[in-house]
Amino acid sequence: MFLQEFVRAPLRTASVMPSSRALAARMIEPLQRSARDAQDPPVVVELGPGTGSFTAALHDARPDICYLGIELNDTMADHLATRFPGIDLVHGPASSLSRALADRGLVGADLVVSGLPWQAFAGSAGTDLVADIASNLAPSGAYIQFTYSWSRWAPPGRRQHRELQRFFGYVELPTTVWGNLPPAVVYTATEPRWVDVPESNTR
């Protein structure tokens, strides 16, 4: 299904295959660290969950999470609804984040996990998206995004790194997950800078 959707819309599908367990484990590390001290179920938003590799890992690590998925691809959204009955899933673009949280009475997310392709962060819409993610994180929250190692130094990769540094106080140096095909790098951004968020995106 991943390959079929990639061929049909390569700019809107991040990969030709699902992410590995090794990458999924790295993507949910902030949730596992916070679970040691957290009392209340954390609010976790997944942007572009695809076939659910990260979704499954998130629920396995913390079954009581307050989960919200936002998936643009209708085929994958239908697959997720079948694989995870009762999952809270929005069929739409990542820009639906603020509205989706507000509709559920959620003030902010403790963790935002993103499997979105580079195209989602292109141009001014990409800047608005990173700003929107920052503005919808709790003060102690984290935003985690992966990309493929070969694209890290490409212009879109460098641009996204600059955007992360603009809207977050701390961006962890990316680590390479060699157990993924192709190898992936993971960025973890914390300390959201709400003051830098454009007025139209603030809460």
Secondary structure, 3 states (H helix, E strand, C coil): CHHHHHHHCCCCCCCCCCCCHHHHHHHCHHHHHHCCCCCCCCEEEEECCCCCHHHHHHHHHCCCCEEEEEECCHHHHHHHHHHCCCCCEEECCHHHHHHHHHHCCCCCEEEEEECCCHHHHCHHHHHHHHHHHHHCEEEEEEEEEEEEHHHCCCHHHHHHHHHHHHHEEEEEEEEEECCCCCCEEEEEEEEECHHHCCHHHCC
